[in-house]
Amino acid sequence: MSQERERFDMEACVLEEWGGQLTVETVPDPEPGPEEVRVDVRACGVTRTIENAIQGGLADDPALTPRIPGHEFAGVVDAVGENVEGIRPGDRVMTYFYLTCGECDACRRGETNQCTNFGGWYGVHCDGAYAERAVVPASNVLPLPDGTSFAAGVIATDGLATPLHVCRRASVTDADTVLVIGAAGRIGIHLSQLAALRGAQVLAADVDDERLEFVDSVTGSAVEPIDARGDGFADRLREATPHGDGPTVVVDTVGDLETLRAAWEALGMGGRVVSLTTHHDRAFAPLLKEFVVKEATLLGSRHATKDEVVRAARLLGDGRIEPIVTDRVGLADVPAVHERIRSGETFGTIVLEP
Ligand SMILES: [Zn+2]
């Protein structure tokens, strides 16, 4: 059987240990086991989330290495294992990041991001898609709509699915002014577009001129770039909102406490603050009376459901949201891209095309 195949090996980016360097290596083609499929990877996001995983921020058990990272990807199914139904070679697919049980109450009601039997993350607890081909549990494979490009599929899996979840958590409507902290990132730039699509006024905050110009160049008139640097950020937020009332929704994709405190200070009445960051060592604790006086809400938002990933792909496929790809790279470039992510130089979505 194996001698009939043309391919035995593939190129992949391999991490030998958490916190180590990625190296491009030739490794055996992965074989799909029962309930698994193999996907020819056409596009995979090179992201800050993966950098966090590489640094051991999601899991740091040495038994999980060596590891091929990469979780936001889209491609074409090229083989299926035993007991896989409804997925065939040739299917265009994208993937879901969380390894969920499918059986707990949360999974059964579709809140897959809240699985109580959580099996970890694709690309952390099993090999991922910084490779020419990747094996994926069949339950983590989602259909990529015909009109949605592979790069847009990458963005759907997290860059836009997560904003869809945020907008649901915070009930964003045309009555809102939404402050996006870290607007030039892949989550921030697609969240800014989505909030605008829902009719909200959007204040897109970031911290250097190049990032703010980028945000301005790819968004419409409902999105106003705003400089988060230095003193007076709270005042600038009030000035940018109707009657100086302050933003009604704040979404923090960065975790910088000084910026968050200024946003909290400027928060409008009935305002909601949504945290997306998972820093292990940062706490934000407003006075209880501040919650009462403003009827404020502090919310966490955890990734997205499978349904939101599919909806995100449709929004990108039919042009309601523009997929913002800032760079396309090959496998050999990935280690250097992670250096740039580490030094904070990147913005938008960088897509690996192996
Ligand atoms: Zn579950």
Residues whose N, C-alpha, C, O or C-beta is under 5 A from the ligand:
A	BS01	ZN	T100 C101 G102 E103 C104 C107 C115 T116 N117
